[in-house]
């Protein structure tokens, strides 16, 4: 079995990837400074280094551990924070990522798998779900940073032969998602509903997103170890409006709380939907969780956490 590094392995998606890799009998090491992840998410069978990815101690960890594969999920995830402080965002998400990429190349890692984003890179998807060939027009420093890291991976492949796969997720949701700050709207709506609080729907609620259950995101990401492909969308290719999502959560959770509407923030995307035709064709991958089922499992997790 392989020795695998998961940066951000205490976070939402990263911790689920750690669990999946350990279940497959791999040896797993985590680098996470716990700035947005939680110690309670860390699987006891994994080894945790509590460092930031831009730390100069990363070099020593790579030399000591001798990783076969690297899953890179660590980073600053708040889009609004990236707008408010683009320098801090770039320091973590671009400079920190280059540090991980450089160490992966220097230490002969077999492959690096990078958790990127679809919506923040493609921007508005008008008329048709965005394929991997869709124009890249990020509209936030967060999206620009993700795209920059993708380009650095291309460079390190050309210059040093570092193999990689980029996973461009749609809107991932599920258990362990943080409902605080710039969190996913599913987590926010569910957390508020359980606490009997109103949720704000910005704009008219007709803006759409492509909601992907975390279990499906994890399955696709772990497949990247054995599959070929440089950039892969991971999505459902199904659009759901924010208002439809809210009503689904109320119905599935048997909750009745009237939503309120607020002013749409500047630059808010009206439509975000990714095509998954490439990953279905090349990897024979398909999503297994419907939105209803995913919401039900996420509500159950939030209820258990609130006890």
MIDOSE-1310 file (N, C-alpha, C; in nm, 2 decimals, decimal comma, always signed):
residues 307
xxxx	+0,08/-0,12/+0,00/+0,00/+0,00/+0,00/+0,09/+0,13/+0,00; +0,03/+0,23/-0,05/+0,11/+0,36/-0,07/+0,11/+0,44/+0,06; +0,21/+0,53/+0,07/+0,21/+0,63/+0,17/+0,16/+0,76/+0,10; +0,06/+0,82/+0,16/-0,01/+0,93/+0,09/-0,02/+1,05/+0,19
xxxx	+0,02/+1,17/+0,14/+0,00/+1,30/+0,21/-0,13/+1,36/+0,17; -0,21/+1,40/+0,27/-0,33/+1,48/+0,24/-0,32/+1,62/+0,31; -0,29/+1,72/+0,23/-0,29/+1,85/+0,29/-0,44/+1,90/+0,31; -0,46/+1,96/+0,43/-0,60/+2,00/+0,45/-0,68/+1,88/+0,50
xxxx	-0,62/+1,78/+0,55/-0,68/+1,65/+0,59/-0,77/+1,66/+0,71; -0,77/+1,78/+0,78/-0,87/+1,80/+0,89/-0,99/+1,88/+0,85; -0,99/+1,91/+0,72/-1,10/+1,99/+0,67/-1,22/+1,91/+0,62; -1,31/+1,98/+0,56/-1,44/+1,91/+0,51/-1,42/+1,80/+0,41
xxxx	-1,37/+1,83/+0,30/-1,35/+1,73/+0,20/-1,22/+1,64/+0,23; -1,12/+1,71/+0,28/-0,99/+1,64/+0,30/-1,01/+1,53/+0,41; -1,08/+1,55/+0,51/-1,10/+1,45/+0,62/-1,17/+1,33/+0,56; -1,27/+1,35/+0,47/-1,34/+1,23/+0,41/-1,24/+1,15/+0,32
xxxx	-1,15/+1,22/+0,25/-1,05/+1,16/+0,17/-0,96/+1,07/+0,25; -0,92/+1,13/+0,36/-0,83/+1,05/+0,46/-0,90/+0,92/+0,50; -1,03/+0,93/+0,54/-1,10/+0,82/+0,58/-1,11/+0,71/+0,47; -1,13/+0,75/+0,35/-1,14/+0,66/+0,24/-1,01/+0,59/+0,21
xxxx	-0,90/+0,67/+0,21/-0,77/+0,61/+0,19/-0,73/+0,51/+0,29; -0,76/+0,55/+0,42/-0,73/+0,45/+0,53/-0,81/+0,32/+0,52; -0,93/+0,34/+0,48/-1,02/+0,22/+0,46/-0,96/+0,13/+0,35; -0,89/+0,19/+0,25/-0,82/+0,11/+0,15/-0,68/+0,07/+0,19
xxxx	-0,65/+0,08/+0,31/-0,53/+0,03/+0,37/-0,40/+0,11/+0,34; -0,42/+0,23/+0,29/-0,30/+0,32/+0,26/-0,25/+0,38/+0,39; -0,13/+0,42/+0,40/-0,07/+0,49/+0,51/-0,09/+0,64/+0,48; -0,15/+0,71/+0,58/-0,19/+0,85/+0,55/-0,12/+0,95/+0,65
xxxx	-0,07/+1,05/+0,59/-0,01/+1,16/+0,67/-0,09/+1,29/+0,63; -0,12/+1,37/+0,74/-0,19/+1,50/+0,72/-0,11/+1,62/+0,75; -0,11/+1,72/+0,66/-0,06/+1,85/+0,70/-0,18/+1,95/+0,70; -0,20/+2,00/+0,82/-0,31/+2,09/+0,84/-0,29/+2,18/+0,96
xxxx	-0,30/+2,31/+0,94/-0,28/+2,40/+1,06/-0,40/+2,43/+1,14; -0,51/+2,36/+1,10/-0,64/+2,36/+1,18/-0,70/+2,51/+1,18; -0,66/+2,59/+1,08/-0,72/+2,72/+1,08/-0,87/+2,72/+1,03; -0,90/+2,62/+0,95/-1,04/+2,60/+0,91/-1,09/+2,46/+0,93
xxxx	-0,99/+2,37/+0,95/-1,03/+2,23/+0,98/-1,04/+2,21/+1,13; -1,08/+2,09/+1,17/-1,10/+2,06/+1,31/-1,03/+1,93/+1,35; -0,97/+1,94/+1,47/-0,90/+1,82/+1,52/-0,99/+1,70/+1,53; -1,12/+1,72/+1,56/-1,21/+1,61/+1,57/-1,24/+1,54/+1,44
xxxx	-1,20/+1,60/+1,33/-1,22/+1,54/+1,19/-1,10/+1,45/+1,16; -0,99/+1,46/+1,24/-0,87/+1,38/+1,20/-0,88/+1,24/+1,25; -0,87/+1,15/+1,15/-0,88/+1,00/+1,18/-0,76/+0,97/+1,27; -0,78/+0,89/+1,37/-0,68/+0,85/+1,47/-0,57/+0,77/+1,40
xxxx	-0,60/+0,71/+1,29/-0,50/+0,62/+1,22/-0,41/+0,70/+1,13; -0,43/+0,83/+1,12/-0,35/+0,91/+1,04/-0,25/+0,99/+1,12; -0,14/+1,03/+1,07/-0,04/+1,11/+1,14/-0,06/+1,26/+1,10; -0,07/+1,34/+1,20/-0,09/+1,48/+1,18/+0,03/+1,57/+1,20
xxxx	+0,07/+1,65/+1,11/+0,16/+1,76/+1,12/+0,08/+1,89/+1,12; +0,09/+1,96/+1,23/+0,01/+2,09/+1,24/+0,09/+2,21/+1,19; +0,10/+2,22/+1,06/+0,18/+2,33/+1,00/+0,10/+2,39/+0,89; +0,13/+2,51/+0,85/+0,07/+2,58/+0,73/+0,15/+2,53/+0,61
xxxx	+0,09/+2,53/+0,50/+0,15/+2,47/+0,38/+0,27/+2,57/+0,33; +0,27/+2,69/+0,38/+0,38/+2,78/+0,33/+0,50/+2,78/+0,44; +0,49/+2,68/+0,53/+0,60/+2,67/+0,63/+0,73/+2,61/+0,57; +0,84/+2,66/+0,62/+0,97/+2,61/+0,57/+1,00/+2,47/+0,63
xxxx	+0,91/+2,42/+0,71/+0,93/+2,29/+0,77/+0,87/+2,18/+0,68; +0,80/+2,22/+0,58/+0,74/+2,12/+0,48/+0,85/+2,04/+0,42; +0,96/+2,10/+0,39/+1,07/+2,03/+0,32/+1,12/+1,91/+0,40; +1,13/+1,93/+0,53/+1,17/+1,82/+0,62/+1,07/+1,70/+0,63
xxxx	+0,94/+1,74/+0,63/+0,84/+1,64/+0,63/+0,84/+1,55/+0,51; +0,86/+1,61/+0,39/+0,87/+1,54/+0,27/+0,99/+1,44/+0,27; +1,10/+1,49/+0,31/+1,23/+1,41/+0,31/+1,21/+1,29/+0,41; +1,15/+1,32/+0,52/+1,13/+1,22/+0,62/+1,03/+1,11/+0,58
xxxx	+0,92/+1,15/+0,53/+0,80/+1,06/+0,51/+0,81/+0,99/+0,38; +0,87/+1,05/+0,28/+0,89/+0,98/+0,14/+0,75/+0,94/+0,09; +0,67/+1,04/+0,05/+0,53/+1,01/+0,00/+0,53/+0,95/-0,14; +0,44/+0,86/-0,16/+0,41/+0,81/-0,30/+0,32/+0,91/-0,37
xxxx	+0,22/+0,96/-0,30/+0,12/+1,04/-0,36/+0,09/+1,16/-0,27; +0,04/+1,27/-0,33/+0,00/+1,39/-0,25/-0,14/+1,43/-0,30; -0,23/+1,44/-0,21/-0,36/+1,50/-0,23/-0,36/+1,64/-0,17; -0,37/+1,75/-0,25/-0,35/+1,88/-0,20/-0,49/+1,95/-0,19
xxxx	-0,54/+1,97/-0,07/-0,67/+2,03/-0,04/-0,66/+2,15/+0,05; -0,54/+2,17/+0,11/-0,53/+2,28/+0,21/-0,53/+2,42/+0,14; -0,58/+2,51/+0,21/-0,59/+2,65/+0,15/-0,69/+2,74/+0,22; -0,69/+2,86/+0,18/-0,79/+2,96/+0,23/-0,91/+2,94/+0,14
xxxx	-1,03/+2,92/+0,20/-1,15/+2,88/+0,12/-1,26/+2,98/+0,12; -1,23/+3,10/+0,18/-1,34/+3,20/+0,19/-1,32/+3,30/+0,08; -1,42/+3,30/-0,02/-1,41/+3,39/-0,13/-1,41/+3,53/-0,09; -1,49/+3,57/+0,00/-1,50/+3,71/+0,05/-1,37/+3,75/+0,11
xxxx	-1,30/+3,66/+0,19/-1,17/+3,70/+0,24/-1,07/+3,72/+0,14; -1,08/+3,65/+0,03/-0,99/+3,66/-0,08/-1,01/+3,80/-0,15; -1,13/+3,85/-0,15/-1,16/+3,98/-0,20/-1,11/+4,09/-0,11; -1,13/+4,07/+0,02/-1,09/+4,17/+0,12/-0,94/+4,18/+0,14
xxxx	-0,87/+4,06/+0,12/-0,73/+4,06/+0,14/-0,66/+3,96/+0,04; -0,65/+4,01/-0,08/-0,59/+3,92/-0,18/-0,45/+3,88/-0,16; -0,37/+3,96/-0,09/-0,23/+3,93/-0,06/-0,23/+3,81/+0,03; -0,31/+3,81/+0,14/-0,31/+3,69/+0,23/-0,36/+3,57/+0,16
xxxx	-0,46/+3,59/+0,07/-0,51/+3,47/+0,00/-0,41/+3,41/-0,09; -0,33/+3,50/-0,16/-0,23/+3,45/-0,25/-0,11/+3,39/-0,18; -0,08/+3,44/-0,06/+0,03/+3,38/+0,02/+0,00/+3,24/+0,05; -0,12/+3,21/+0,10/-0,16/+3,07/+0,13/-0,19/+2,99/+0,01
xxxx	-0,27/+3,04/-0,08/-0,33/+2,95/-0,19/-0,23/+2,94/-0,30; -0,15/+3,04/-0,33/-0,06/+3,03/-0,44/+0,08/+2,99/-0,39; +0,14/+3,07/-0,30/+0,27/+3,05/-0,26/+0,28/+2,92/-0,18; +0,18/+2,89/-0,09/+0,18/+2,77/-0,02/+0,17/+2,65/-0,11
xxxx	+0,08/+2,66/-0,21/+0,07/+2,55/-0,30/+0,19/+2,52/-0,38; +0,26/+2,63/-0,42/+0,39/+2,61/-0,49/+0,49/+2,54/-0,41; +0,49/+2,57/-0,28/+0,57/+2,49/-0,18/+0,55/+2,34/-0,19; +0,42/+2,31/-0,18/+0,38/+2,16/-0,19/+0,42/+2,10/-0,32
xxxx	+0,40/+2,18/-0,43/+0,43/+2,13/-0,56/+0,58/+2,11/-0,58; +0,66/+2,21/-0,53/+0,80/+2,20/-0,54/+0,86/+2,08/-0,46; +0,81/+2,06/-0,34/+0,85/+1,95/-0,26/+0,81/+1,81/-0,32; +0,69/+1,81/-0,38/+0,65/+1,69/-0,45/+0,74/+1,65/-0,57
xxxx	+0,78/+1,76/-0,64/+0,88/+1,73/-0,76/+1,01/+1,69/-0,71; +1,06/+1,76/-0,61/+1,20/+1,74/-0,56/+1,21/+1,60/-0,49; +1,10/+1,55/-0,44/+1,11/+1,42/-0,36/+1,04/+1,31/-0,44; +1,03/+1,33/-0,57/+0,99/+1,22/-0,67/+0,85/+1,16/-0,63
xxxx	+0,76/+1,24/-0,59/+0,62/+1,20/-0,57/+0,57/+1,14/-0,70; +0,50/+1,03/-0,70/+0,45/+0,97/-0,82/+0,34/+1,05/-0,89; +0,26/+1,11/-0,81/+0,15/+1,19/-0,86/+0,09/+1,29/-0,76; +0,05/+1,41/-0,80/-0,02/+1,50/-0,71/-0,16/+1,52/-0,76
xxxx	-0,25/+1,52/-0,67/-0,39/+1,54/-0,70/-0,44/+1,67/-0,64; -0,48/+1,77/-0,72/-0,51/+1,90/-0,67/-0,66/+1,92/-0,67; -0,72/+1,97/-0,55/-0,86/+2,00/-0,54/-0,88/+2,14/-0,59; -0,93/+2,16/-0,70/-0,96/+2,29/-0,76/-1,11/+2,33/-0,75
xxxx	-1,15/+2,41/-0,84/-1,29/+2,46/-0,84/-1,34/+2,48/-0,98; -1,46/+2,45/-1,00/-1,52/+2,47/-1,13/-1,59/+2,61/-1,14; -1,68/+2,63/-1,05/-1,76/+2,76/-1,05/-1,67/+2,88/-1,05; -1,57/+2,88/-0,96/-1,49/+3,00/-0,94/-1,39/+3,02/-1,05
xxxx	-1,37/+2,92/-1,13/-1,28/+2,93/-1,25/-1,35/+2,96/-1,38; -1,46/+2,89/-1,40/-1,54/+2,91/-1,53/-1,62/+3,04/-1,52; -1,66/+3,09/-1,41/-1,75/+3,20/-1,40/-1,89/+3,17/-1,44; -1,96/+3,26/-1,50/-2,10/+3,24/-1,55/-2,10/+3,13/-1,65
xxxx	-2,19/+3,03/-1,63/-2,20/+2,92/-1,74/-2,34/+2,94/-1,80; -2,34/+3,02/-1,91/-2,46/+3,06/-1,97/-2,50/+2,96/-2,08; -2,62/+2,90/-2,07/-2,67/+2,82/-2,18/-2,64/+2,67/-2,17; -2,52/+2,64/-2,12/-2,48/+2,50/-2,13/-2,38/+2,47/-2,01
xxxx	-2,38/+2,35/-1,96/-2,29/+2,31/-1,85/-2,14/+2,33/-1,90; -2,06/+2,38/-1,82/-1,92/+2,41/-1,86/-1,84/+2,28/-1,87; -1,77/+2,25/-1,98/-1,68/+2,14/-2,00/-1,54/+2,19/-1,95; -1,45/+2,10/-1,95/-1,31/+2,13/-1,91/-1,24/+2,23/-2,01
xxxx	-1,30/+2,24/-2,13/-1,25/+2,33/-2,23/-1,32/+2,47/-2,23; -1,41/+2,49/-2,14/-1,48/+2,62/-2,12/-1,38/+2,73/-2,09; -1,40/+2,85/-2,14/-1,31/+2,96/-2,11/-1,29/+2,98/-1,96; -1,17/+3,01/-1,92/-1,14/+3,03/-1,77/-1,15/+3,18/-1,74
xxxx	-1,25/+3,22/-1,67/-1,27/+3,36/-1,64/-1,30/+3,38/-1,49; -1,21/+3,35/-1,40/-1,23/+3,36/-1,26/-1,26/+3,51/-1,23; -1,36/+3,52/-1,13/-1,41/+3,66/-1,10/-1,37/+3,70/-0,96; -1,28/+3,62/-0,89/-1,24/+3,65/-0,76/-1,09/+3,61/-0,74
xxxx	-1,02/+3,67/-0,64/-0,89/+3,63/-0,62/-0,88/+3,48/-0,58; -0,98/+3,43/-0,52/-0,98/+3,29/-0,49/-0,98/+3,20/-0,61; -1,06/+3,24/-0,71/-1,06/+3,16/-0,84/-0,94/+3,18/-0,92; -0,88/+3,31/-0,91/-0,76/+3,33/-0,98/-0,64/+3,25/-0,92
xxxx	-0,65/+3,24/-0,79/-0,54/+3,16/-0,72/-0,55/+3,01/-0,76; -0,67/+2,96/-0,76/-0,69/+2,82/-0,80/-0,63/+2,79/-0,94; -0,67/+2,89/-1,04/-0,62/+2,87/-1,17/-0,47/+2,89/-1,18; -0,41/+2,98/-1,10/-0,27/+2,99/-1,10/-0,20/+2,86/-1,06
xxxx	-0,25/+2,80/-0,96/-0,19/+2,67/-0,91/-0,20/+2,57/-1,02; -0,31/+2,56/-1,09/-0,33/+2,47/-1,21/-0,21/+2,49/-1,31; -0,19/+2,62/-1,34/-0,08/+2,65/-1,43/+0,06/+2,62/-1,38; +0,08/+2,63/-1,25/+0,21/+2,59/-1,19/+0,22/+2,43/-1,21
xxxx	+0,11/+2,36/-1,19/+0,12/+2,22/-1,21/+0,16/+2,18/-1,35; +0,10/+2,25/-1,45/+0,14/+2,23/-1,59/+0,29/+2,26/-1,61; +0,34/+2,36/-1,55/+0,48/+2,40/-1,56/+0,57/+2,29/-1,50; +0,54/+2,25/-1,38/+0,62/+2,15/-1,31/+0,61/+2,01/-1,38
xxxx	+0,51/+1,98/-1,45/+0,50/+1,86/-1,53/+0,60/+1,87/-1,65; +0,60/+1,99/-1,71/+0,69/+2,01/-1,83/+0,84/+2,01/-1,79; +0,87/+2,08/-1,68/+1,01/+2,10/-1,63/+1,06/+1,99/-1,55; +0,98/+1,92/-1,47/+1,03/+1,82/-1,38/+0,96/+1,68/-1,39
xxxx	+0,86/+1,68/-1,47/+0,80/+1,55/-1,49/+0,70/+1,51/-1,38; +0,66/+1,61/-1,30/+0,56/+1,57/-1,19/+0,42/+1,55/-1,25; +0,38/+1,42/-1,23/+0,24/+1,39/-1,28/+0,14/+1,45/-1,19; +0,02/+1,48/-1,25/-0,08/+1,54/-1,17/-0,22/+1,52/-1,23
xxxx	-0,32/+1,54/-1,14/-0,46/+1,55/-1,19/-0,53/+1,66/-1,11; -0,60/+1,74/-1,18/-0,67/+1,85/-1,12/-0,82/+1,81/-1,12; -0,88/+1,82/-1,00/-1,02/+1,79/-0,98/-1,10/+1,93/-0,97; -1,18/+1,96/-1,07/-1,26/+2,08/-1,06/-1,40/+2,04/-1,01
xxxx	-1,42/+2,07/-0,88/-1,55/+2,04/-0,82/-1,65/+2,14/-0,85; -1,78/+2,09/-0,85/-1,89/+2,19/-0,84/-1,91/+2,22/-0,70; -2,03/+2,25/-0,66/-2,06/+2,29/-0,52/-2,07/+2,17/-0,43; -1,97/+2,14/-0,35/-1,97/+2,02/-0,27/-2,03/+2,05/-0,13
xxxx	-2,11/+1,96/-0,09/-2,18/+1,97/+0,04/-2,18/+1,84/+0,11; -2,22/+1,84/+0,24/-2,23/+1,71/+0,31/-2,18/+1,72/+0,46; -2,18/+1,61/+0,53/-2,14/+1,61/+0,67/-2,00/+1,67/+0,68; -1,97/+1,73/+0,79/-1,85/+1,80/+0,83/-1,83/+1,94/+0,76
xxxx	-1,92/+1,98/+0,68/-1,90/+2,11/+0,62/-1,93/+2,22/+0,73; -1,84/+2,32/+0,73/-1,85/+2,42/+0,83/-1,96/+2,52/+0,79; -2,06/+2,55/+0,88/-2,17/+2,64/+0,85/-2,13/+2,79/+0,88; -2,01/+2,81/+0,92/-1,97/+2,95/+0,96/-1,89/+3,01/+0,85
xxxx	-1,90/+3,15/+0,85/-1,82/+3,22/+0,75/-1,87/+3,20/+0,61; -1,77/+3,19/+0,52/-1,81/+3,17/+0,38/-1,82/+3,02/+0,36; -1,93/+2,96/+0,41/-1,95/+2,82/+0,40/-2,04/+2,79/+0,28; -2,06/+2,66/+0,26/-2,16/+2,62/+0,15/-2,30/+2,66/+0,20
xxxx	-2,38/+2,69/+0,11/-2,52/+2,73/+0,14/-2,60/+2,62/+0,20; -2,57/+2,49/+0,16/-2,64/+2,38/+0,22/-2,62/+2,37/+0,37; -2,49/+2,39/+0,41/-2,46/+2,38/+0,55/-2,52/+2,50/+0,63; -2,52/+2,61/+0,57/-2,58/+2,73/+0,63/-2,73/+2,71/+0,65
xxxx	-2,80/+2,67/+0,55/-2,95/+2,66/+0,56/-2,98/+2,55/+0,66; -2,91/+2,44/+0,66/-2,94/+2,33/+0,75/-2,91/+2,37/+0,90; -2,80/+2,43/+0,92/-2,76/+2,47/+1,05/-2,85/+2,57/+1,11; -2,89/+2,67/+1,03/-2,99/+2,76/+1,08/-3,13/+2,70/+1,11
xxxx	-3,17/+2,61/+1,02/-3,30/+2,54/+1,04/-3,30/+2,46/+1,17; -3,20/+2,39/+1,20/-3,19/+2,31/+1,32/-3,20/+2,40/+1,44; -3,14/+2,52/+1,43/-3,13/+2,62/+1,54/-3,26/+2,71/+1,54; -3,35/+2,68/+1,45/-3,48/+2,76/+1,44/-3,45/+2,90/+1,41
xxxx	-3,35/+2,92/+1,32/-3,31/+3,06/+1,28/-3,35/+3,07/+1,13; -3,38/+3,20/+1,09/-3,41/+3,23/+0,95/-3,28/+3,23/+0,87; -3,29/+3,19/+0,75/-3,18/+3,20/+0,65/-3,21/+3,31/+0,55; -3,10/+3,38/+0,51/-3,12/+3,48/+0,41/-3,09/+3,43/+0,27
xxxx	-3,18/+3,45/+0,18/-3,15/+3,41/+0,04/-3,12/+3,54/-0,03; -3,00/+3,55/-0,09/-2,96/+3,67/-0,16/-3,02/+3,68/-0,30; -3,06/+3,80/-0,34/-3,12/+3,82/-0,47/-3,26/+3,76/-0,46; -3,30/+3,71/-0,58/-3,44/+3,65/-0,59/-3,44/+3,50/-0,57
xxxx	-3,32/+3,44/-0,54/-3,32/+3,29/-0,52/-3,32/+3,21/-0,64; -3,32/+3,27/-0,76/-3,33/+3,19/-0,88/-3,19/+3,16/-0,94; -3,08/+3,21/-0,87/-2,95/+3,17/-0,92/-2,93/+3,02/-0,89; -2,86/+2,95/-0,98/-2,85/+2,81/-0,97/-2,71/+2,76/-0,94
xxxx	-2,70/+2,64/-0,88/-2,57/+2,58/-0,85/-2,58/+2,43/-0,88; -2,47/+2,36/-0,89/-2,46/+2,22/-0,92/-2,41/+2,16/-0,79; -2,50/+2,10/-0,71/-2,47/+2,05/-0,58/-2,42/+1,91/-0,58; -2,30/+1,88/-0,53/-2,23/+1,75/-0,54/-2,21/+1,70/-0,40
xxxx	-2,26/+1,58/-0,37/-2,24/+1,53/-0,23/-2,10/+1,49/-0,21; -2,05/+1,51/-0,09/-1,90/+1,49/-0,06/-1,86/+1,35/-0,09; -1,94/+1,25/-0,06/-1,90/+1,11/-0,09/-1,87/+1,09/-0,23; -1,94/+1,15/-0,32/-1,91/+1,14/-0,47/-1,79/+1,21/-0,50
xxxx	-1,77/+1,33/-0,44/-1,64/+1,41/-0,47/-1,52/+1,32/-0,42; -1,53/+1,26/-0,31/-1,42/+1,18/-0,26/-1,39/+1,06/-0,35; -1,50/+0,99/-0,39/-1,48/+0,87/-0,48/-1,40/+0,91/-0,60; -1,44/+1,02/-0,66/-1,38/+1,06/-0,79/-1,23/+1,10/-0,76
xxxx	-1,21/+1,17/-0,65/-1,07/+1,22/-0,62/-0,98/+1,10/-0,59; -1,02/+1,01/-0,52/-0,93/+0,89/-0,49/-0,90/+0,81/-0,61; -1,00/+0,80/-0,70/-0,98/+0,73/-0,83/-0,86/+0,79/-0,91; -0,82/+0,91/-0,88/-0,72/+0,98/-0,96/-0,58/+0,91/-0,94
xxxx	-0,56/+0,84/-0,84/-0,44/+0,76/-0,82/-0,41/+0,67/-0,94; -0,51/+0,61/-0,98/-0,49/+0,50/-1,09/-0,54/+0,55/-1,22; -0,60/+0,66/-1,24/-0,66/+0,71/-1,36/-0,57/+0,82/-1,43; -0,58/+0,83/-1,56/-0,51/+0,93/-1,63/-0,61/+1,05/-1,66
xxxx	-0,56/+1,17/-1,67/-0,64/+1,28/-1,70/-0,58/+1,40/-1,62; -0,57/+1,51/-1,69/-0,50/+1,63/-1,63/-0,61/+1,72/-1,56; -0,72/+1,75/-1,62/-0,83/+1,83/-1,56/-0,96/+1,76/-1,58; -1,02/+1,73/-1,46/-1,15/+1,66/-1,46/-1,25/+1,73/-1,38
xxxx	-1,37/+1,77/-1,44/-1,48/+1,82/-1,37/-1,54/+1,71/-1,29; -1,58/+1,74/-1,16/-1,66/+1,64/-1,08/-1,79/+1,71/-1,04; -1,90/+1,66/-1,09/-2,03/+1,73/-1,08/-2,14/+1,64/-1,10; -2,26/+1,69/-1,09/-2,39/+1,62/-1,12/-2,44/+1,66/-1,25
xxxx	-2,40/+1,78/-1,30/-2,46/+1,84/-1,42/-2,61/+1,87/-1,41; -2,65/+1,89/-1,28/-2,79/+1,92/-1,25/-2,80/+2,05/-1,18; -2,88/+2,15/-1,23/-2,89/+2,28/-1,17/-3,01/+2,28/-1,07; -2,98/+2,34/-0,96/-3,08/+2,36/-0,86/-3,08/+2,51/-0,81
xxxx	-3,19/+2,58/-0,81/-3,19/+2,72/-0,77/-3,17/+2,72/-0,62; -3,13/+2,83/-0,57/-3,11/+2,84/-0,42/-3,24/+2,84/-0,35; -3,35/+2,89/-0,41/-3,48/+2,88/-0,35/-3,53/+2,74/-0,35; -3,51/+2,67/-0,46/-3,55/+2,52/-0,46/-3,47/+2,44/-0,36
xxxx	-3,35/+2,48/-0,34/-3,27/+2,41/-0,24/-3,32/+2,43/-0,10; -3,36/+2,56/-0,07/-3,41/+2,59/+0,06/-3,54/+2,51/+0,09; -3,63/+2,51/-0,01/-3,75/+2,44/+0,00/-3,73/+2,29/+0,02; -3,64/+2,23/-0,05/-3,61/+2,09/-0,03/-3,56/+2,06/+0,11
xxxx	-3,47/+2,15/+0,17/-3,42/+2,13/+0,30/-3,54/+2,14/+0,40; -3,63/+2,23/+0,38/-3,74/+2,24/+0,47/-3,83/+2,12/+0,47; -3,86/+2,07/+0,35/-3,94/+1,95/+0,33/-3,88/+1,83/+0,38; -3,75/+1,80/+0,35/-3,69/+1,68/+0,39/-3,67/+1,68/+0,54
xxxx	-3,64/+1,80/+0,60/-3,61/+1,81/+0,74/-3,74/+1,82/+0,82; -3,85/+1,83/+0,75/-3,98/+1,85/+0,82/-3,98/+1,98/+0,91; -3,93/+2,09/+0,85/-3,91/+2,21/+0,92/-3,99/+2,32/+0,85; -4,04/+2,41/+0,92/-4,12/+2,52/+0,86/-4,06/+2,65/+0,92
xxxx	-3,97/+2,71/+0,84/-3,92/+2,84/+0,88/-3,92/+2,93/+0,75; -3,98/+3,04/+0,76/-3,99/+3,13/+0,64/-3,86/+3,19/+0,61; -3,81/+3,18/+0,49/-3,69/+3,25/+0,45/-3,71/+3,40/+0,44; -3,60/+3,47/+0,44/-3,60/+3,61/+0,41/-3,50/+3,64/+0,30
xxxx	-3,53/+3,75/+0,22/-3,45/+3,78/+0,11/-3,36/+3,90/+0,14; -3,24/+3,90/+0,09/-3,14/+4,01/+0,10/-3,08/+4,05/-0,03; -3,02/+4,16/-0,03/-2,95/+4,22/-0,15/-2,85/+4,12/-0,20; -2,85/+4,10/-0,33/-2,75/+4,01/-0,39/-2,61/+4,08/-0,38
xxxx	-2,50/+4,01/-0,33/-2,37/+4,07/-0,33/-2,31/+4,10/-0,47; -2,23/+4,19/-0,48/-2,16/+4,23/-0,60/-2,09/+4,11/-0,66; -2,11/+4,08/-0,79/-2,03/+3,97/-0,85/-2,09/+3,83/-0,83; -2,21/+3,83/-0,77/-2,27/+3,70/-0,74/-2,30/+3,63/-0,87
xxxx	-2,26/+3,50/-0,89/-2,29/+3,43/-1,01/-2,43/+3,39/-1,02; -2,49/+3,41/-1,14/-2,63/+3,37/-1,16/-2,64/+3,22/-1,19; -2,54/+3,17/-1,25/-2,56/+3,03/-1,29/-2,42/+2,96/-1,28; -2,42/+2,84/-1,23/-2,29/+2,76/-1,22/-2,33/+2,61/-1,24
xxxx	-2,29/+2,55/-1,34/-2,32/+2,41/-1,37/-2,20/+2,35/-1,45; -2,15/+2,24/-1,41/-2,04/+2,18/-1,48/-2,08/+2,05/-1,55; -2,02/+2,03/-1,67/-2,04/+1,90/-1,74/-1,96/+1,79/-1,68; -2,01/+1,67/-1,66/-1,93/+1,56/-1,61/-1,91/+1,45/-1,72
xxxx	-1,93/+1,49/-1,85/-1,92/+1,39/-1,95/-1,78/+1,33/-1,97; -1,68/+1,41/-1,94/-1,54/+1,36/-1,96/-1,51/+1,25/-1,85; -1,54/+1,28/-1,73/-1,51/+1,18/-1,62/-1,60/+1,06/-1,63; -1,72/+1,07/-1,68/-1,80/+0,96/-1,70/-1,75/+0,87/-1,82
xxxx	-1,70/+0,93/-1,92/-1,65/+0,86/-2,04/-1,51/+0,80/-2,01; -1,42/+0,88/-1,95/-1,28/+0,83/-1,94/-1,26/+0,74/-1,81; -1,33/+0,77/-1,70/-1,31/+0,70/-1,58/-1,43/+0,61/-1,54; -1,53/+0,62/-1,62/-1,65/+0,54/-1,59/-1,71/+0,57/-1,45
xxxx	-1,70/+0,70/-1,42/-1,75/+0,75/-1,29/-1,89/+0,81/-1,31; -1,97/+0,78/-1,21/-2,10/+0,85/-1,20/-2,14/+0,88/-1,06; -2,21/+0,98/-1,04/-2,25/+1,02/-0,90/-2,35/+0,92/-0,85; -2,35/+0,89/-0,72/-2,44/+0,79/-0,67/-2,55/+0,85/-0,57
xxxx	-2,52/+0,97/-0,52/-2,61/+1,03/-0,43/-2,70/+1,14/-0,49; -2,83/+1,12/-0,48/-2,92/+1,23/-0,53/-2,92/+1,34/-0,43; -2,96/+1,46/-0,47/-2,96/+1,57/-0,38/-3,05/+1,55/-0,26; -3,17/+1,48/-0,28/-3,26/+1,45/-0,17/-3,19/+1,36/-0,06
xxxx	-3,12/+1,26/-0,11/-3,05/+1,17/-0,02/-2,93/+1,24/+0,05; -2,86/+1,32/-0,02/-2,75/+1,39/+0,03/-2,79/+1,49/+0,14; -2,90/+1,56/+0,11/-2,95/+1,65/+0,21/-3,00/+1,58/+0,34; -3,06/+1,47/+0,32/-3,11/+1,39/+0,43/-2,99/+1,35/+0,52
xxxx	-2,89/+1,30/+0,46/-2,77/+1,25/+0,54/-2,70/+1,37/+0,61; -2,70/+1,49/+0,54/-2,64/+1,60/+0,60/-2,72/+1,66/+0,71; -2,85/+1,66/+0,70/-2,93/+1,70/+0,81/-2,91/+1,61/+0,93; -2,90/+1,48/+0,91/-2,88/+1,39/+1,02/-2,75/+1,42/+1,09
xxxx	-2,65/+1,45/+1,01/-2,51/+1,48/+1,07/-2,52/+1,60/+1,16; -2,58/+1,71/+1,10/-2,59/+1,83/+1,18/-2,67/+1,82/+1,31; -2,78/+1,73/+1,30/-2,86/+1,71/+1,42/-2,77/+1,64/+1,53; -2,69/+1,54/+1,49/-2,61/+1,47/+1,58/-2,50/+1,56/+1,64
xxx	-2,45/+1,65/+1,56/-2,35/+1,74/+1,61/-2,41/+1,84/+1,71; -2,53/+1,87/+1,70/-2,60/+1,97/+1,79/-2,64/+1,91/+1,92; -2,63/+1,78/+1,94/-2,67/+1,72/+2,06/-2,57/+1,75/+2,18
